[in-house]
């Protein structure tokens, strides 16, 4: 079942407390730190395009990829309002394709947690390492941590009620499989004033830092840092989110050509 079908209509409403400006500034800071001040950047799992727009505003030539047509429709409306020249592609991030290489790939808001199989996770990293990143280019992605799923989300119910819509978000975390199941019930207000009920199921996987390191190394990317999210500090035992910064090795540094 496709995620973010009905939720796309109210996603931005319920995510309005997310400090996107700070997130965008942090990503730009990381990019600039490694000499990427402009050029082509891919936002993988771009959703409704808020961070894509912020990076475009910062001077990057942005492409956004997302599986949800509904989310991309919202992103396209946002692009029309801003006037930014952003290319949006409806693709499965597990099999994404580009017309050429980019200077950086970013993936935010736990998009990589939606990749449930290690083989598919590795496939995304490998595609970046072999095909779509410039030599020396960065792949920056965030992940919700095992601590967050186990201690903060698992067995918890989150609900919010507004005039435009309401949701009930029930969480179930399987510690053995390291899979968090979200049962999402939406009540979306129609033009008639009535509310339409819609249910969605979402699944996310927690990855240990050891697993992330192993998969990055297997992909051929160089692991630069794993930070406690939005900092340059080491990951803590109670970190809820981490940022992983990888780089495509330059030809003279590649062991296998």
C-alpha positions in Angstrom: 0.0 0.0 0.0 1.3 3.4 -0.9 2.0 5.7 2.0 1.2 9.4 2.1 -1.9 9.2 -0.1 -4.5 10.9 2.0 -2.0 12.3 4.5 -0.4 14.4 1.7 -3.4 16.7 1.8 -2.7 17.6 5.5 0.9 16.7 5.8 2.2 20.3 6.0 -0.5 21.3 8.5 0.5 18.6 11.0 4.3 19.2 10.3 4.2 22.9 10.8 6.0 22.7 14.1 9.0 21.2 12.4 11.8 23.8 12.2 12.4 23.4 8.5 14.5 26.7 8.4 16.9 25.2 10.9 17.0 21.9 9.0 17.7 23.7 5.8 20.5 25.8 7.4 22.1 22.7 8.8 22.1 20.9 5.5 23.6 24.0 3.8 26.2 24.2 6.5 27.3 20.6 5.9 27.4 21.1 2.1 29.5 24.3 2.4 31.8 22.6 4.9 32.8 20.2 2.1 33.0 22.8 -0.6 29.6 22.4 -2.2 28.3 25.9 -2.4 26.2 25.5 -5.6 25.5 23.1 -8.4 23.1 20.1 -8.8 21.6 18.6 -5.6 19.1 15.8 -5.3 16.5 15.7 -2.5 15.7 12.0 -2.2 12.2 11.5 -0.6 11.4 15.2 -1.0 7.8 15.0 0.1 6.0 18.3 -0.3 9.3 20.1 -1.2 9.8 22.4 1.8 13.5 21.5 2.2 13.9 21.3 -1.5 12.7 24.9 -1.8 15.0 26.1 1.0 18.0 24.6 -0.7 16.9 26.1 -4.0 16.7 29.5 -2.3 20.2 28.9 -1.0 21.4 28.7 -4.6 21.4 25.0 -5.4 20.0 23.6 -8.6 17.5 21.2 -7.1 15.9 17.9 -8.2 13.3 16.2 -6.0 12.3 12.6 -6.0 9.3 11.1 -4.2 7.1 8.0 -4.7 3.9 9.8 -3.7 2.2 11.7 -6.6 0.0 13.4 -4.1 3.0 14.8 -2.2 4.6 15.9 -5.5 1.5 17.8 -6.5 1.8 19.9 -3.3 5.5 20.4 -4.1 4.6 21.5 -7.6 2.2 24.1 -6.2 4.9 25.4 -3.9 7.3 25.6 -6.8 4.8 27.6 -8.8 4.5 30.1 -6.0 8.2 30.4 -5.4 9.3 30.5 -9.1 12.2 28.2 -8.4 13.4 26.0 -11.3 13.0 22.6 -9.5 12.7 19.3 -11.3 10.4 16.8 -9.6 10.4 13.1 -10.5 7.9 10.5 -9.3 10.1 7.5 -8.6 10.7 4.8 -6.0 13.9 5.9 -4.2 15.0 2.3 -4.1 15.3 2.4 -7.9 15.9 6.1 -8.5 17.4 7.2 -11.8 18.9 10.5 -12.9 20.0 12.0 -16.2 23.5 12.5 -14.9 25.5 13.1 -11.7 24.9 15.6 -9.0 27.2 17.2 -6.5 25.2 16.0 -3.5 22.2 13.9 -2.5 20.2 14.7 0.7 17.5 12.6 2.2 15.6 13.9 5.2 12.6 13.4 7.5 13.5 9.7 8.1 13.0 8.7 4.4 15.8 6.2 4.7 14.0 4.5 7.6 11.2 3.6 5.2 13.7 1.3 3.5 13.0 -2.0 5.3 15.6 -4.3 3.8 19.3 -4.0 4.2 19.7 -5.1 0.5 17.6 -2.2 -0.6 19.3 0.3 1.7 22.6 -0.8 0.3 21.2 -0.5 -3.3 20.5 3.2 -2.7 24.0 3.9 -1.4 25.6 1.9 -4.2 23.6 3.7 -6.9 24.9 7.0 -5.4 28.5 5.6 -5.2 28.6 4.2 -8.7 26.3 6.2 -10.9 24.9 9.5 -9.6 27.3 11.3 -7.4 30.2 13.4 -8.7 33.6 12.3 -7.4 33.9 13.9 -4.0 30.2 14.4 -3.9 28.2 14.0 -0.6 25.3 11.8 0.4 23.7 13.2 3.6 20.8 11.4 5.2 19.1 11.3 8.5 17.7 8.3 10.5 15.4 7.9 13.4 17.3 5.8 16.0 16.5 2.5 17.6 16.2 4.5 20.9 13.5 6.7 19.5 11.4 3.8 18.3 11.9 1.7 21.4 11.6 4.3 24.1 9.6 7.2 22.6 7.3 5.9 19.8 6.7 2.2 20.5 3.3 1.4 21.9 2.4 5.1 21.9 -0.6 6.8 20.4 -0.3 10.4 19.0 -3.4 12.3 18.1 -4.1 15.9 16.9 -7.4 17.6 16.2 -7.8 20.7 14.0 -10.6 22.2 12.0 -8.9 21.3 8.7 -8.3 17.7 9.7 -7.4 15.3 12.5 -5.3 12.2 12.8 -4.7 9.3 15.2 -1.2 7.8 14.9 -0.7 4.5 16.7 2.8 3.0 17.0 3.9 -0.6 17.5 7.6 -1.4 17.6 8.9 -4.9 17.0 12.3 -5.0 18.8 13.3 -8.3 17.2 12.6 -7.1 13.6 13.4 -3.5 14.5 10.3 -2.4 12.5 8.0 0.3 13.7 4.4 0.0 12.4 2.4 3.2 12.2 -1.4 2.8 12.0 -2.6 6.2 10.7 -6.3 7.2 10.8 -7.1 10.5 9.1 -10.2 12.6 9.2 -9.9 15.1 6.3 -12.3 18.0 6.0 -14.1 18.2 2.6 -15.4 21.4 0.9 -18.8 20.3 2.0 -17.8 20.6 5.6 -18.0 16.9 6.2 -14.9 14.8 7.2 -13.6 11.9 5.1 -12.0 9.1 7.0 -8.9 7.4 5.6 -6.6 4.8 7.0 -2.9 4.2 6.1 -0.2 1.9 7.3 3.4 3.0 7.4 6.5 0.9 8.3 9.9 2.1 9.3 13.0 0.3 10.3 15.7 1.2 12.8 19.3 0.6 11.8 22.1 0.3 14.3 25.2 2.5 13.7 27.2 -0.6 13.1 24.8 -1.7 10.4 24.9 1.8 8.8 28.7 1.8 8.8 28.9 -1.7 7.3 26.4 -0.8 4.5 28.2 2.5 3.7 31.5 0.6 3.4 30.0 -2.1 1.2 28.5 0.5 -1.1 31.9 2.0 -1.9 31.1 5.4 -0.3 33.4 6.8 2.3 31.8 7.4 5.7 32.8 10.8 7.0 30.7 11.3 10.1 27.6 10.1 12.0 26.4 13.0 14.1 23.7 13.5 16.7 21.1 15.3 14.5 21.6 18.9 13.7 25.0 19.1 15.5 28.6 18.2 15.0 28.6 16.1 18.1 28.9 12.3 18.5 25.8 10.2 18.7 24.5 9.7 22.3 22.8 6.7 23.8 19.6 8.8 23.8 19.9 10.4 20.4 16.6 10.4 18.7 17.9 11.2 15.2 21.3 11.0 13.5 22.8 12.5 10.4 25.1 10.3 8.3 27.5 12.1 6.0 29.1 10.0 3.2 31.3 10.9 0.2 32.0 9.3 -3.1 35.6 8.5 -3.3 37.8 10.1 -5.9 39.3 7.8 -8.5 42.8 7.9 -7.1 41.4 6.8 -3.7 39.3 4.0 -5.0 40.7 0.6 -4.3 38.7 -1.2 -6.9 38.9 1.4 -9.7 
